[in-house]
Amino acid sequence: MGTYKYPEEFRRNAVELVRSSDRPISHIAAELGVNHETLRSWVRAAEKAEAPGAAEEAIKDAEIARLLKENAELKTEREILRRAAAYFAQEMRP
């Protein structure tokens, strides 16, 4: 059994349908041809994204990812410079 990535617009429309309907998620999922747990997870994710502070947390996560990447690049550059300094120090010895 493989996985299928549904388009974002389809997900948004499905979540909106769940919110605007009083029918059970399992019925809506069956009509849409989606597993009911998948649809339930989309609804939960939408609720979490709309929760107060969700935007700030996403910004913090992006900033942490950017800083981790920058840190790795700086470590690589430092190692290159350290090796170059050692190489040229040997060259300068008589």
Protein Blocks (a to p, Z undefined) as FASTA:
>chain_A
ZZddddfklmmmmmmmmmmpcbdfklmmmmnopafklmmmmmmmmmmmmpghklmmmmmm
mmmmmmmmmmmmmmmmmmmmmmmmmmmmmmmpZZ
